[in-house]
């Protein structure tokens, strides 16, 4: 499916009944080689100290990067799977939302590399992540 045939509604529906829905993630914007989304900072995403769990940030990063990668391929022939992800957590958040923007650094035939920046409601950097994705044949 061509990028111009995709809508935010379709992307959000694609993630129903997944971890993304469980954590309250929502895609908010996308375009050529980027995708954006947000996630609430609440009981679903807190760690025991009452702040955003680093794993929740990584889940948002991998979700954005993986869906962004999938938008770059013909999903009838290919699929995208995560190979490696890293994350640096630089600021804590107690409430509100975190907002992520995944940007493609490399889109190749076999691999893709995505940078994901996660910010708080005020635009301060919370987490920066890099995701490497394998592009494989669909079985």
Secondary structure, 3 states (H helix, E strand, C coil): CCHHHCCHHHHHHHCCCCHHHHCCCEEEEEECCEEEEEEECCCCCECCCCCECHHHHHHHHHHHHHHHHHCCCCCCCEEEEEEEEEEEECCCCCCCEEEEEEEEEEECCCEEEEEEEEECCCCCEEEEEEEEEEEEECC
